[in-house]
Amino acid sequence: MRDPLYKSRPVAPNAARFGGERINDFILMSEGNSNVYLIETSEGNILINTGMGTEGPVHRKNFESFTTEPIRYLITTQGHVDHVGGVQHFRDHHAGIEYITQAGNQEHQTYDLRLQAFRGSRSAFAFLDKFAEIFAYYKEQGYTDYPTQDKPVPDITFEEKYEFTLGGLDIVLIAAAGAETNDSLIVWLPQHKICLTGNLFGCPFGHFPNLVTIRGDRYRDALTCAAAVQTVLDLGAETILYGHHEPVVGKELIKTELTVLRDAIHYVHDETVKGMNEGKDVHTLMREIRLPAELEVGQGYGKVSWSIRAIWEAYAGWFHHRSTTELYSVPQSSINKDLIELSGGASVLVERGKEKMAEGELEQALHLLDIVLSVEAGNEAARSLAIEVHEKLDSQADNFWLNAWLKNQIKMLSGGAAEPLRID
């Protein structure tokens, strides 16, 4: 019986730390918010990704402990800030670098920049404490000069495929929109059967793709994600150097894991579409659709239930035909004060919330408490109960984003709050 690989791999991304490692006799890895790789050849080196701007010097120092040969080419596997941020730093230290991306790179960087303030403030709950920790670590190491986050312009772009040879090593770049961006590319080393995928399938390997981010992002298309998995499957890779954590090694292991991931994505997509055509509402489908045992993948970053809603709304939009009020600008919360008055006071709703929690109906308890707290933010009984409900939900959750959200809600209800996270 298959033992899914995700169970033995970390989930959360890590910020860059000093000290790289050698993957084989010609590839180096420096872990960070997204892994950075250096491919060595007899005619110069090839850099894959650069990390955040703040991480650039750390990655460079890690690699220079192994080699100081010039970098000839720099490739980013996608346009996210944790891939492109250090481009200028490496350009400053390696004159003549040619920067290669898929043709959609500039569109994606422009899109990211357009929503920088919005998404930064909505990401803070998950990353603020981690950033504080890593900056404290950098200070301990005597590193305080943080380069500006780069917004680089590539020298070479391609639509579908780009190939070149350096020092006898063949490099094939293959466009493959994936689980995070539409400008994703794969770096394929055919002579060695090594595939560098970046975060093509999402942040951690072996998990359901994150078709919707709770920080706020464009929906990712399920069938596009499945097609990206198939693209890598077709290569027959023996090693995958992923965007996070250690390599994935073994042709049969890779084939099995990617086959299950592809089929799991198709299963969730098809069941959602089937349910839509049968007239089932989205919340029913979020509750009912479960992956069969043979298609088990992790849900530590993306969740099946969230993806069901993403698929639904990507196809059908935000109007769920539940109520005429969906079509107007006045939210349901506008009558919360009326509900409290009609129920006999906030204490009645808090007591019913306690009953719901005791029955294990935690989400229903939160609905009641949200009504109270939206009108009486300082209601101590409601706040105390809301903390208890969030703690129970947190103990039941096993997802990076959900756990981070629940813990931050507990912090806010207890009197603290996350600050906006800026990436300048």
N, C-alpha and C positions, 0 to 999 in steps of 0.2 A: 504494500500500500504506500502511496506517495506521502512523504512528509514534507509539507510545503516549506520552501526555503525562507519565506518571510519570517517564520518563527525563530530563526537563528540569526537574523540580521537586525541592526538598529533601525529606528524609524526617523528620529529627529535629525535635521541637518546640524552640522557643527561649524562654528567659525574657525578660521585658519589658526593653526598653532605652529610654532617653530619646530622644524624637524620633518623633512620629507622622507620618502622611502622608495626603494627600487622595486619595481614590479617584475622586471626581467632584465636581461642584459642590455636593453636599449630604451626602456620606458621608465620614467620616474613619476611619482605621484605625490602631490601635496594636498592634503585634505583641507576643505574649507566650507563656506556656505554652499559652494558647489566645488567639486574636486577640480584641480588643475593638473594637467599631465604634460610632461616634456618628453618628446620623442627624439632620441639622439641618432644622428647619421654621420657618416664620414665627411659630409659636405655642409654640416651645420644642423641646427636643431629646429624642431617644430613644436610650438606651444599650443596646447588645446585648452582654451578658456583662461580666464585671468582672475576670477574671484571679484569680490567687491573692491572698490577703490582703496579702502582702508587695508585690505588684505594683500594688495600687490607687492609691497616690499617683503612681506612675510613669505609669500610664495617664491619670490625671486631669491631670497636668502636661502630658502630650503633647497632650491635647485642648485645654487652656486656652491653648496657644500659637496656636490657631486661633479658638476661641470661648469666651466665658464665659457664654453664655446658659444659663438654667436647664434642667436635665434634668427632663422631666415624667414619662417612663416609663422603666422599667428592665426588660429582658427577658433571661432566661437560657435558652439553647437546650438546656441539660441540667443535671442536678444535680451534676456532678462538681466537685471542689474547685477546679479551675482555671477554673471558670466563675462560681461563686457566692462565692468567697472575699473579694472586695472589695465586696460589696453594701453593708455597713454604712458603709464608708468613703465611698462616693458618697452614701449617705443623709445622712451627717453634713455634707456640703458642698452638698447640694441638697435643701432642705426640701420636703416634700410629694411626693416621688417615689412613684409607684405601681409596685409590683414585680409583674410578671406571669410566671407559669410554667404549664407543663402540670400537670395534676392529680396526676401521679405524683411530683412534685418532692420532697415531704416524705418519701415512702417511700424514695426513692433516697438522700437525704441521711442518713436514719436508718440505712440499710443501710451506707453508706460509713463512718459514725461507729462502727458496731458492730464493724467490722473494721479500725479505724484503726491500731492497734498492729501487728496481724498484717501488713497490707498495706504499712505504712510500712517495716517491717524487711525485707520481701521486695522492695521497690522500690529499696532503697538502692544495690544494685549498678549500677543504670542511671542514677541521678540525683544521687548524693552529690557526685561531683566537679563536675558541672554547677552544682549549687546553690552550692558553695563558690566557683566562678568568678564567678557572678553576684553573690554577696554582696560579693566583693572589688571588683567593678566598681561596685556601689552605693556602697561606702565611698569609692572614688575620686571619685565624683560628689557626695560630701557627704551621702548619704542613708543614715541609720542608724536611723530611727524606723519600725519595721515594724509596721503594724497587725495585730491579732489576726485569724487566719483566721475568717471569718464562717460561721455556720450559719443563714442567713436564713429567715424565714417570709414567703411571698408574700402580697400584698394581694389579688390576683386570680388565680384558677386556672380552667382550662377543660379539658374532656374531649377534644373533637374539633377545634373551630375557634373562634377569637375574632377579631373584626374591630373596628377603630376607625379614625377619621380625625383627623389632627392637622395643622393648617396646610395643608389641602388635599391632604395625602399619605395615601393609603389604605394601611393596614397589615393584613395577613391573617396570623394565626398558625395553623399547621396542625400538629396532633399527628402524630408519626411516630416510633414506637419504632425505634431504629436499631442501629448496630454498636457502640455504647458503653453507652447507657442506655435504659431503657424510658420515660423521661419526656422524650425528645427532642422538640423542636419546630422547625419551619421558619418563618422570617420571610419573607413574600412581599410584594414591592412591585409589584402588578400594573400600575401605570401606567408602570413603568420596566423591567419584566421582570427584576428583580433578586431573587435568592433568597439569603438568609443561612441557611446550613445548620448552623452549628456543626460538630461532628465527627460528623455523621450517618452517614457511610460509614466512620468510623474516623479515626485521627489524620491521615495524609497523604492527599491526594486522588490517585485513580488506582491505589490499591493494594487488594489483597484485604483484606476486613475481618478484624479481629482477633477471631475467634470464641472464642478462649480467651487469657487473659493469663497469662504465666508468673510474674507477680507474685501471682496469685491473685485470681479474680473469678468471678462467675456466668458460665456459658456464655452467649454471644450466639447467638440462633437464626438460622440461615442464611436461612430463608424470610422471616423478619421483616426482615432486612437487605435482601433483594432487593425486598421490598415498599416499603421506604423509598426505595430507588433509583427505583422506578417512580413513587412519589408526586412526586418532583422532576422526573422525565422528563415527566410529564403536564402540568406547569406550562409547559413550553416556555421555560425561562429563557434569557436572553441573557447574563447574568452570574451567576456564583456567587461569593459572598464566603464563603470556607471558614473553618474553625476554625483553620487554620494556613497560613502563607505567603501568597503573592500571590493576587489574584483569578483566577478561571478565566473567560475571556471568549470569546464566540462561540457563537451558538445551535447551529450544526451540530457544532462541536467538543464542546460539552456533551452534545448528543444522542448522538454517537458514543461518547464516553467512558462515559456512564452506561448505554447499551445494552450495551456490552461488559461492564461491571462486573456488571450485573444477570444477564446470561447466564452469566458465569463463576461466579457464586455458585450459580445453578441447576445448572450442569454438575457442579460439585464435590458439591453436595448429592445430586443424582440418581445420580451414579456411586457415591457412598458407600452410599446406600440399596440400589442394585442389587447391589453387592458383598456387603452384609450378607445380603441375601436369597439370594445364591448360596453362602453359607457361608464366605466369605473372612474371615480374621482381620484385625484392625485394622492390624497392622503391614504386612501384605501390601498393603492398600489405601493406606497411607501411602507405600509405595514405588511402587505401580503407577499411581495416578491422577495424571495430568499435564494441565494446561490445553492445549488445542489452540492452535496459533499464532494463529488468528483471535480467540481470547479472551485474549490476553496482557494481564495487568495486573501491577502491581508486587507484590512480596512483601517489601517493606522494613519492614513493621510487622506485618501478619498474614501467616502462611504457609499455603499450601494443605495441606501435610502435617499441620500442627498442627490446622487446621480440620477435616480429615477425622476426626481423633480426637475433636474436640469434638462434631461431628455424631453420630458413633457413640455416644459416652457420653451425650449429651443424650437420645438415643432409648433406649439400652439400659442405661445405668448403668455402674458401675465393674467389674462381674463379667463377665470376658471368656470364661469357660468354658475357661480354659487349664489350670487346676490347682485341686484341692481347697484348696490352701493359700491361694488368694485369699480364701476365706471365713473365714479365721481370722486372729488378731491377730499371730502370729509371722512376721516378715518373712523373706524369703529370705536377707538379710544375716546372720541369726543363725547360719548355718552356715558363714560365711566362714572362721572360724578352722579349722574341720574341713577345709575344702577345701585350705587352705594346708598343713596337716599331711599330708593324704593325697597331695598333689601332690609332696611332698618339700621344701617350703619356699617362701617368698615369692620367692626368686630365680628359681625355675622359672617362676612366673607372669609375672614381669617380663620374662624372656627371651622367653616366648611373646608377650607384649605387643609387644616390639620386632619380632618376626617379623610380627605382624599389622599393625603400622604400616608396615613395609616393603612389605607386600602391598597397602597402601592401605585396609585394613580398620580405619579409625580408631575407629569406634564399638565394635567388638569389642575393640580394644586397651584402650579405657577401661573396658569391663566387667571385664576382667582386673585392671586397675590399681585399680579401685574395691574389688575383693575385698581386695587387699593393703592399701590405705590405710585401709580401714575397721577393720583389725586392727592395722596398724603405721603409724600416721599419720606417724611420723618416718622412714620408709624412704626414704632419699635417692635411691636408684636409681629407685624407683617415682614419687617426686615429680618428679624430673628428666624422666622419660619422659612423665609426665602433662602437664607443662608443654609439652613438645615437641608432643604430640598436640593439646593445646588451641590452640597457635599455628598448627598446620596447619589445624585446623577453622576458626579465626578468619580465616585468609587465604582460605578458600573461601566463607565466609558473606557475605551481603549483606542483613542484616536488623538493624534497630535493636536489638531485644531480644536476639537471639541473639549478636550481636557484643558487646553490653554484658555479657552473661552470661559468655561465653568469656573476655573480657578480665579480668573480676573473678575468675574461677576461676584464671587465670594469676597474678593478684596474690596471691590467697589461698595458692596452692601455693608462691609465692615468699616467703611470710612476712607478707603484708599481708592486710587484710580490710576489707570495707565495714561501716560502722556503721549501725544502724537509722536510718531517715529519719523524722522526726516532722513532722507538719503540724498545729500547735496553733493 
